[in-house]
């Protein structure tokens, strides 16, 4: 078996979550009261010792792995009990270890998920001067998770997109307030048949001009729709894949209530009526989400024939 590179390389980074000597504990791990503080610091030191030993395992199957793994698992439980685990990252790693009877395989989906959880915890606790390093490490972990586990609903890619170029030079807008729909981005298309294609479908139509998301400070919100479009097409004579589109835009007033939570650059919206959850990425003043088959057009003669495109919806803070 190949040498276990900790769950895996990322576990070395997790040491930066903790402090030594007289440095203060990071806010997400800081307990209440001096006794709790000392207990957390002791648990932290035990964790560092155990995770370092676990990382140095030579990859040979035997009792040594079980001993090292059990010590590592015990140290993780110590962190959870004495420092807290608000993001659930350490519990995720502990669960991945199982009963320590079998070495972790670095190529399993469970391990990839654990790596991402560790990298996320590192990023959430990173100081400004270390943000880019931990952000890039998190992106790499998420990309590896996609390779190993897949990304059926696109949520992992949304998280990656939300991290942007891992620069904090453009601060993200406060989510609370009103956001206006400004783009449906996809492959360039000529919906208004003027000979010019746009990647922003909204530039090709006079519809969806005042669609908003309103986020309230109590983690509730309202999605407001003022119009709705249907798209049909005819295949241009003499071609097989050139289309002439017709757009019918209808006025409507429809409000949908939702609740929301935020974790870093990702805002999760839950539809109150359906309980459907969607993840959105904040990048500066933009809020976006990927919509599989967000654009659908029907053949005007045969409605079983359709043209579809995946879209990225973009809202801008007002």
N, C-alpha and C positions, 0 to 999 in steps of 0.2 A: 504493500500500500504506500502511496505517496505520503510524504511528511505532511502532517496537518498544519496548515498555515493559519491556525486559529480560525474560529469562525470569523475570519481568517486573517488576512492582512489587516482588516479593519479593526480587529480587536486591539491591536497596538494603539490605534488612535483613541480608543475609549479611555485610555489612561489619562488623557488630558481633561477628562471630566472631573477629575479629583485633584485635591490640593495636598501639598506637603508643608511641613514646618508651620509657619505662622500665616500662610496665605488663607484668605477667607474661602469658605465653601461656595460653589456656584449656587445661584439663587434657587434653581429647581431642585437642588438636593439639600438645601439648608434646613435643618430641623429647628424646632422651637425649644429654647432653653439650653443652658450650658451643658447639662448632663447628656441630653440628646445629641448635642453637637459633638461631644467627645466620643459618644458611641458611634456616631456616623463616621468620624475620622478614623476610629479603630477599624470599623468595617471596611473603610476605603483602603487602608493599608493592607488588610488581609486580602482584599480583592486583588490589589496590584501584585502581591506575592503569588497568589494562586494563578492569576491569568498569565503571568510571566512564565511560571513553571509549565502551565498547560501549553503555552506557545512553543516551548522548547522540546515537547514530546517528539521522539525520533521517528515516529510512524510505525514502529514495530508493534504488532498486536500482542498484548499480554497484560499481566496484572498492573503494570505501571500505568497504562492508560486509565484503567478504572480508578486507581488511587488519585491520579492527577485530576481526572474528571470530577470525582466526588468532592475533592477539595475546591475545585472551581465552582461547582454547583452550590456548595455550602457558602462560599464567599458571595455568590450572587444573591442567595437568600438573605445573607447578612446585610447587603446593600439595600434590598427591598424592605427589610424589617426596620432598619435603623436610619436610612436616608430617604426612603420613599422611592417610588417609581412612577411618577406622574404620566409618563408617555407609554408605560408598559413595555419598554424596550428590554429591560433586564429580565422580566418575566418571560418574554418571548425567547430569549437566549436559553433561560433555564428550562423551558419546555422543550426546546430543540435538543438539549443534552439527553433528555429521557432518563433512563435508569443507569446510564454510563456503562452499560454492558457491551455496547458496540461502538467503535470509533465513528465519529461523524465523517460523512463523505462530503468533501468540498464541492461536489458537483450535484448535490441534491437541491431541490426547490426549497426545502425547509432551511437549509444552510444559507441559501441566497437571501431568503426573507430575513433570517437573523442578521446577516451582514448589513442589510439595508436598515434594519432597526437600530443597530449599533451606530452606523454612520449618521442616521437622523438624529440620534441622541447627541452625538458629538457636535453636529451643526447647531442644534438648538442651544447648546451650552458654550459655543465658540465666542471668544472675544473678537472685536472688530478686526484686529490685525491678523487673526487666524481664520476669519470667515471664508475667504476664497479657498484656502487649502481644504477645509472641511467640507465646503460646498462641492468642490470638484470630486472629493472622495465619495460623497453621497451620490453624486451623479453617476460615477463609475459603478457603485454598488447597485443602483437602480437599473442601469443598463445591463449589468450581469444578471440581475433578477429577471429581466425581460427575456434574455437569451435562454436561461435555464427553465423558467416557469411559464413564459408567455405573458401576455398582457391583453386578455380577451376583451375587457371593457375599456381599455385605453387609459385607465386611471394612473398607471405608473408613468406613462409618457406625459400625462398632464402635469404630474409632479415635476418631472424633468424640465418641461417647458416653463413651468413657473419659476424655476431657479434661474432661468435666463443664462447669462454668461458668468454667473457667480460673482457679480460685482454689486457692491452696495452703494455705488455712486448715485443711483437714482432711487430715493426712498419710495417705498410703496405707499399709496394713498390709504387713508383710514377707510375701512370697509363701510362704516356707517355713513349713510347718505344715499343719494340718488345716482344711479349709473344708467347711461343712455346707450342703446344698441347702435353701434356705428359700423359694424362690418359683419358680413358673412364671407369668410375667406375660404376659397377652394381653388381648384384648377381654373385657369382663365376661361371665361365663357362670354358669349355675345347674346345675352337674353333679349335685348331690345332691337336686335337685327340691324344695327347701324354700321356694321363692319368692324367695330372696335371691341376687343375683348377686355374684360376686367377680372382680376382675381377676387375683388370685392363685389359680390353679387348685388349688393344693395345699390351700387353705383349704376346698375343696369335697370333699375325699376323705381317707380314712385310708390313704394309700399314699405311698411315697417319703419316709418319715419319718426315715430315717437314711442318706441317700446322701451320700457324702463324696468329696472330692478331697484327697489327701495329697501335698504337694510336699516333696521331699527337697532338701537343700542341694547334692547332686551333680548337680542338674538332671534327676533322674529322679522318678517319682511313680506313684501308684496311684489309679485311679478305682474306688470301692467301691460296688456296688449291692446292696441288701438286699430290693428288691421290684420288682414290675413290674405295670403296670395295662393292661387292655384296655377300650376304651370302645365301647359300642353305644348306639343310640338308636331310638326310635319317634317318628314324627311325631304330635304331639298331635291328637286328633280335632277336626275342624272348622278346622284350620289348615294352612298349607303350609310354615311356617318356624319352628314352635315345637316343641321337642324334649323328650322325656322320656328321660333318660340312665340307663344301667346301667353300673356300674363293677365290674369284677372285678379284685381285687388279689391277686397271687400272691407268696408269699415266695420269694426267691432269694438266693443268695450268689454274686456274680460280680465278680471283680476284673480290671481291665484296666490294664496297665502303659503308661506314657507317658514321654516326655522333654519338657522345657520350656525355653524361653528367654524373657527379659524385655527389653523395650525401652521404657523410660519406664512409662507406664500400661498398656501392652499386653503380655499374656502369651500366647505362642504355644505350644500343646500339640500334640504329635505322637504319635498312637497308635502304639505299638510294633508291633502286629500288622498294621495296615492302612496305616501311613504317612500316614493322613489328618491334616491340620493344621487346627486351629481357633484363632481369635484371641479372647481374653478381655480385658475391660477391668476394671482395678482402680479403684474409687472409694471411698476410705476403707477400710472393712472389708468392702466388697462386691466380689465377683468375678462378672462377668456375661458372657453371650454370647447372640447372637441365633440361634435355631434355626428356619429356614424349615419350615413345616408340622410344627412340633414337636408339635402336637396333632392326632390323627386319630381320628375316631369313625366306625363303620360302621353302616349301617342294619341292624337285626336281621333284617329280612326279605329284604333284597337287599344283599348285601355289596359290590356294585359302586357303591352310593351312599354317599358319605362326606361328613363335615363336617371341615374342616381349619382350623387357625389357626396363624399364626406365633407363636412364643413367645420370651420372654427368660428364660433360666435364670439364677437368682441364687443364689450361694453366699456364706455369711458366715463370716468368720474366727473360729475357735474359740479 
